[in-house]
Amino acid sequence: MLIVAGCVETSVQPLTQSSFKISTEAEDMCGAKGTRQIAFREAAIEVIKRGADRFIVVGDQSRSAITGGMFTTYGGFDTYGTNTQDMVIQIITKGDPRFGDALSARQTLGPDWQAIVAKGPSASCL
């Protein structure tokens, strides 16, 4: 599954029946922190879509890259790039010894979690 819109692109790769990888790439304007927040939000949405609520992040990696540049009107040079955040998510079910430490997807998304899940992936970091 691949979602493309605005300045954010997120993909979900199943790894096992109870784990998946979220990969989010966002334009420079989102920054590393914004890209990480979007990936975490998308992970919580995916957990709920899979019929669960609790999860842990078992892998986390970020990177930034300069993807181009241009000369400005006044003789300067501006660069632009992307930020990428990859997270491996493990869904935790009741009875798992890690259940008490696992994060709640619904709490992560807040009181409007149902509307957020219904809306789907973020198209922008704004």
N, C-alpha and C positions, 0 to 999 in steps of 0.2 A: 504494500500500500504506500502510495506517495502522494503528498499533498503539496501543491505549489500555489502560492498566492502572495501578493505584496512582497514584503522584504523577508519573509520567513518560509523555509521549506523543512518539513518534518517527515521522516519515514519511520515505519515500525517494522522491525524484522523479528518474527517469531524465532525463539531459540529452543524452547522446550514447551511442553503443555502449560507450564507455570512460570515461564520466563520469556522476556523479550528485550530487544535493544531499541532504544529511541535514539535517533540521530537527528539533530536540529542544526540547520545552517541558517544564519541570519546576516543581513548586511551590517556593515560597520556601525551604522547609526544605533543599532540595538546594543552594541557593546557586549563584552563577555558576560557580564552579570545578567543582562536582559536575556541573552541567548540561553543561559543556564536556567533562568526562571521559566522561560517558555518550555524548555525540554522537561523540566520537573512537572509542570502543569500538564503537559501532554502525556507524561507517564501516568499521572493520577487518572486522567480521562481514560486511558487505555485499560488500566486496572479495573475501573468500574464497567467499562464495555465488556470485559471478560467475566463479569458477574462476581467480582470480588471487591474487597475494600482495603485490606491490609497489604502492605508491600515494604520491601527494603531495597535500597540501592546497593548492588553488589559490585558494580563497576562504574567508574566515572572518569571521563577524560575530556579535556577541552583543548582547543587550539585556535589560533588566529592566523590569518594569512593575508598578505597584500596581494590583491588580484589585478591591480592595474594602477595607472596614474595618468594625469593629464596636466598640461600647462594651463595656468590661469591667465585671465585677461591682463593682469599686471605683471607678468613675467615670472610668477612663482610656479611651483609644482605641487600638486595635491595628489596624494595616494588614496586609494580606496581598497577595501578588502572585505573579508567575511570572518565571522566567528562560528565555530562549530562546537557543539556539545553532544557527546555520546554518553548514554547511561544504559547500564544493564540492570533490569528490574526483575526481582524475584517476587512473585505473588505468594503471600503467606496466608494459610488457612487456619481456622480454629483447630487446636490440638497440636500445632507446630510449636516447639519450645520457644521459638523467636516471636510468637504472636504478640506478647506483651511489649516487645521493643519495636514492633513494626509500626510504620506510619499509616494513618488512615487517609485514604484517597479523598473521601468526602470532606474530612476536616481540612485537608490540603487545599481543596478548591473553595471551601467556605460555604456559607449558608445557601448560596445560589447554585450549589453543585449540579443540581438537575438541569438547570438552564444552560450551564457551561458545557455539560456533557452533550446535551441536545444540539447546541450550537456547533460543537466540534472543534477542530484544530484552529489555532491562532494563525491568522494571515498576516499579522503585523505585530511589531514589538511595542507599538504605541498604546 
